[in-house]
Amino acid sequence: MPYEVLLTAGAQRDLEAIYDYIAEADGQARADHVLDQLLDVSERLAEFPERGAYPKELLALGIREYRQLFFQPYRVIYRVIDQQVFITLIADGRRDMQALLARRLLEE
C-alpha cells in the first residue's frame, strides 16, 4: 500500500521560495523544471520512503528519525510516521543545513 506524502507548511514555503528565486534568476521555464523535479522526488516517496539516507547533520546529534533525498543541489528532508511521509524541509544543500534543520525541527 502506498504511503501518503504530505508537505509541511515550512516545506511548502521552501518550494515557493525556491521557485521564486529561480524564476527571477534563471527564468520561469527553469523554475518550472526544478519544481517538477522536486515534486517528482517527493512523490516517489509514496512507494519507497525508507530508501533515503540519514542527514549527516542529524546523525551527528543522534537523530535517526529523518531521511533525505536529493535533486542536486537541493535536499528533501522528510520523516516517515506510520503510512505517512512528512516532508519537513526542501533546501539548497549549499546553505548552512545545520542551522536550517535546527530551526525547522524546533518549529514542529
Residue pairs with C-beta under 8 A, 6 or more apart in sequence:
1 83
2 46
2 47
3 45
3 46
3 47
3 49
3 80
3 83
3 84
3 85
4 46
4 83
4 84
4 85
5 42
5 43
5 45
5 46
5 84
5 85
5 87
6 84
6 85
6 86
6 87
7 15
7 42
7 87
8 86
8 87
8 88
8 108
10 88
10 89
10 104
10 107
11 87
11 88
11 89
11 90
14 89
14 90
14 91
15 35
15 38
15 90
18 31
18 34
18 35
18 38
18 74
18 90
18 92
19 31
19 34
19 35
20 31
22 30
22 31
22 34
23 30
23 31
34 71
34 74
37 71
38 71
38 74
38 76
38 90
41 69
41 70
41 71
41 76
42 76
42 87
44 69
45 52
45 69
45 78
45 85
45 87
46 85
49 67
49 78
49 80
49 85
50 67
50 80
51 67
51 69
52 67
52 68
52 69
52 76
52 78
53 67
53 68
54 64
54 66
54 67
54 68
55 66
55 67
55 68
55 75
55 77
55 97
55 101
57 97
57 98
57 101
58 64
58 65
58 66
58 101
65 79
66 77
66 78
66 79
66 88
67 77
67 78
67 79
67 80
68 75
68 76
68 77
68 78
69 75
69 76
69 78
70 76
70 93
72 93
73 92
73 93
73 94
74 90
74 91
74 92
74 93
75 89
75 90
75 91
75 92
75 93
75 97
76 87
76 89
76 90
77 87
77 88
77 89
77 90
77 91
77 101
77 104
78 85
78 86
78 87
78 88
79 85
79 86
79 88
80 86
88 104
88 105
88 108
89 100
89 101
89 104
91 97
91 100
